[in-house]
Amino acid sequence: MAVRVMVHASVLEGHERDFEAAFAEVTGEVAGTPGHRRDELLRGAQPGSYILLSEWDSKEDFLMWEDDPIHKKTTTPMRPHWGGPVRREIWDVAVSRYEAMGGVR
């Protein structure tokens, strides 16, 4: 079963558009990484509040990418926009409606 990685981040005031553009650039680079399935950027109601959500085949696939030096290089475009500490969580998908329904949406 897949894992979801949630990165909680705050972005500097006035940097929201640049951050969102940088995220789009980064996700284009990450696409095709072994084990990577998809990315989403969630914008919170509080200004500058975001969750970067990615889906991976396994925790090991994600950690292998995160530990690779390419990770830091690939995510560099987002770094100038961070407005504070970044918190990462890895969640196992316990049940997925899509998978439980045999792939029917």
N, C-alpha and C positions, 0 to 999 in steps of 0.2 A: 504494500500500500504506500502511496506517496507521502511526502512531507510538505508542509507549508512553512516558509520562513517569513516571519514578520519582523521588519526593522522599523522601530518607532523613531521618528526624527523630527526635530524642529529646524525650520529654515529661517535664515535671517530675514527680517522685515524688508520688504521690497524685492526680495530675491525669488519669489514664488515662481514667476514665469521662467526665469533662467534655470531654476532648479528642475522644473517640469521638463524643459527642453533637454537639460543634461540627462535626466532620467531616460527620456526617449532615446537619446544617443547611446547611453550605456546598455539599455535593453537590446538594442540592435547588435551590439558587440557580443552580448552574452548568448544570444540566440545561437543554437547549434552546439553549445557546450554539452558534453556528455552528461546525461541525467537531468538536464534542465528542460522544463516543460513550458512555463509561461511566467510572465511578470504582470503586475498591476500596481498602479500608484493610487493610493486612496488619500484624498484631501479631507482633513477634519474640519469641523465647524469653527474651531479656534484658529485664527490666522497663523499660518506658518507651521501648522501641525499636519504631519503626513505619516502614513504607514506604507512602506514598500513591501509588497506581498509577492513572493515567488513560490513556485511549485517545482518540486524536484522528485525524481524517481525514488530517492532514498536520502537519508541523512548523510550517509557516507559520500554520495555524489556531491552534495552541497559542500560538505567540509573539505573535500578534495579540491574543489574550485576555490573556496575561501582561503585555503592554505597556500594555494599556488600564487607565485609572485604576479601572475597576470591579473589576479583579482584587484590588487591595489592599482595597477596601471589602468585597468578597464574602468574602475569606478572613480578615477581622478576627476573627471568633469563635474561630479556632484559635490566634491569636498569643499570648494570655496563657499558654498551656500549653507553649510551646516550652521545652526545657531546654538548648538549645545550638544550635550552627550547623545549618543546614538545607542539604542538598546535593541538587541537582537534576541528573538525567541524562535525555537524550532518546535513545530507541532506535528505530531503524527496524525494523519487523516484516519480517524476511527471508522467513520461511515461516510460514504459519498452517495448522494442521491443518484447522481449520474451513473455510477458503477452499480449501485444496488438495483437500478432499473434496467440493467443489461445494455447500457449505452444509449437508451432512449431519452431524449430531452423533453 
